[in-house]
Amino acid sequence: MSPKKKASRPKVEVVAEPTESLVKSPESPAMLSSEGVVVSEGVKKLEAPLNVEHLNRLNGLPLPLPFPPPILRPGERGLGIGNELTRPLHSAAMLEELSRMRQERFLTDMELACKTKAFDVHKLVISSVSQYLREVLAKDPTLKRLELPTLSPLGLANVITFAYLGRVHMSLYTVGCTLWAAMVLRIPHLLQMCSDFLLAELSMQTCVYIWNIATAYGLNAVREASRRYALQNFAQFAETPQFNQLTLEQIISFLQDDALVLPSEITTFQVAMKWLDFDPQRQAHATEVLSHVRFETIPASELVSEVQPVARMMLDPQCHRLLVDAMNYHLLPHQQNLLQSKRTAVRGSQVALLTIGGRPSLTERTLSREVLWRDPRDGVASWRHLTQLPAKSFNQCVAVMDGFLYVAGGEDQNDARNQAKHAVSTLSRYDPRFNTWLHLASMRQKRTHFSLVATGGRLFAIGGRNTEGLLATIESYTPSTNTWQIRTPMEAPRCCHASAVMPSGDILVTGGYVNCAYTRSVAVYSVDSDSWQEVAPMETPRGWHCSSTLEGRIYVVGGSQLGPGGERVDVQSVEVYQPEDGAWSRMAPLPLGVSTAGLSVLGGQLFLLGGWNEAEKRYKAAVQRYDPKTDSWASSEELPEPTVGVSCCALALPPRHASRRHRNTPNSPNNASIITPPNTSVSHEEQPTSA
């Protein structure tokens, strides 16, 4: 298509020039003239209609006037000083006029052409919004025509309309060609308008369509938003015709996503079967699709009642293998630690803060069985009931390993004068996916005031005391064999200490009560070599304290020691151990000193819960939160009641707990059932009390 020829116009120069002769006399008001004089060919000279300098002289203003003139401050008045005036609609009116001029082809100086149509435009206007046009014209300002063969007439027209008017008509049918034109011509503001439009159009019927558009044009934020919308509303989306049109890659993408929201995993299985059954040709992909259903997270009873009756799950060998693996997972609870994978994780799990057991101040004679939870990041402040311990417990220790909560030892009766007498050796495992407790093999020794950590796929119980006195022993638990094994003991018996796992996997044991005194000593246990090594001591002796690993460093928090008069006093200093150089340093001290509290890490912060305050001689419900980025402590939502001897941890919980907020009571259906597998000892009296 050849470019259109435009009629040449003579060059016209407009000159405004004041003329003294136009002013007849100082008194005469006849000072205007509208006559123009042609000075030369192609040049038109307009005489000024008003002699401004003469008028200013008549008004007594100083000459020459300053340029630019000074601006008045608010409230000022005066000759020679002006105000800045604006016309609010000037920009919009100018754009409208420029658009009219383009339609009339007045002063247009360039053509933008696609395959079937060309548009006259003003270079200045188009290059003001298009980064691509600006670069092209910077190289060749005389360019008269630009071919854009990949653009559609509608897309190019929308771009031009946007450039002149800042608006464009858009629908889901036209947004694609508009997006492509905006990308080719590099118009970021139009791209953003298209993205905003797509986000506003998200619905059950459009989410996959918009996901496809965003994927095709590389709109990452829109793609993630549309995908997230479908994931969060998948139960409703599965009822729409668009669900059946999903491609194999798309259905797999949804099924393998942790963020997929469905009432249960059995619903996930049913949704997958619905997609497969829609088209007989899809049956060839049954194993590929169903392998992303997490059968291991479906209760065994539902596997039997809902999955096994489906013919494909019994007749197809590969699909049947998925069912058999899930049943074996449930039948072999002690092997589950070794079998943990993405297929065994509940979708949408959230890591929450848990409190376990303890002795509440309002019921000092009764120990607690309560397990409470709270996610400080979800905006809901209250603590909620999660489950109950198999038995009342006090000064117990907890550890999290492979997604399970382990609770060991402590005391089963409240006897402040003889706590060691009531030490127990029990070990139980809580499975948050099915809300069940499993009794495991008891420790070889009864222990209270000890420490428990998980590292290298095993639990380690260290020190403590019982009726035999203080303990130097350490024993490890292997989940797959459900057995405890005695390890190399510490050099001296130790209780009321704290332990934490270092980045290397070794265990750092700090402070405690050794040789009838609170100690500063620190020892490291090597899991690989089963050996102990003394390292640099802390600055302050302490016992009944807590420790935890955060960002590769071990924090030692709280506790108490003996004062000058032999009385117990709070230790508010916080010490941090750096494994790389073996050095200790001090951080911001505790606002409130506490002993026998619970400590855990969540969201990159430390949470210290409850405890006993020596200064006030009171139980505390305080939750103190430490932020390592600012090296500062702050208060968080308190416990329901002051508690001592409480344990704390962070555990991933399935989303069902979030849907039951404020509705759980100690007798609600949310309380866990207790499972005792065959050949598993439950009573600690049946276990040996020494190695």
Buried (B, 14 or more C-beta within 10 A) or exposed (E): EEEEEEEEEEEEEEEEEBEEEBBEEEEEEEBEBEEEEEEEEEEBBBBBBBBEBBEBEEEEEEEEEEEEEEEEEEEEEEEEEEEEEEEEEEEEEEBEEBBEBBEEEEEBEBBBBBEEBBBBBBBEBBBEBBEBBBEBBEEEEEBEEBEBEEBBBBBBBBBBBBBBEBEBEBEEEBBBBBBBBBBBBBBEEBBEBBBEBBBEBBEBEBBBBBBBBBBEBEBEEBBEBBBBBBBBBBEEBBEBEBBEEBEEEBBBBBBBBEEBBBEBBBBBBBBBBEBBEEEEEBEEBBBEBBBBBBBBBBBEEBBEEBBEEBEBBEEBEEBBEBBEEBBEBBEEBBBBBEBBEEBBBBBBBBBBBBBBBBBBBEEEEEBBBBBBBBBBEEEBEEBBBBBBBBBBBBBBBBBBBBBBBBBBBBBBBBEEEEBBEBBBBBBBBBBBBBBBBBBBBBBBBBBBBBBBBBBBEBBBBBBBBBEEEBBBBBBBBBBBEBBBBEBBBBEBBBBBBBBBBBEEEBBBBBBBBBEEEBBBBBBBBBBEEEEBEEBBBBEBBBBBBBBBBBEEBBBBBBBBBEEEEEEBBBBBBBBBBEBEEEEBEEBBEBEBBBBBBBBBBBEEBBBBBBBBBBEEEEBBBBBBBBBBEEEEBEEBBBBBBBBBBBBBBBBBBBEBBBEBEEEBEEEEEBBBEBBEBEEBBBEBEEBEBEE
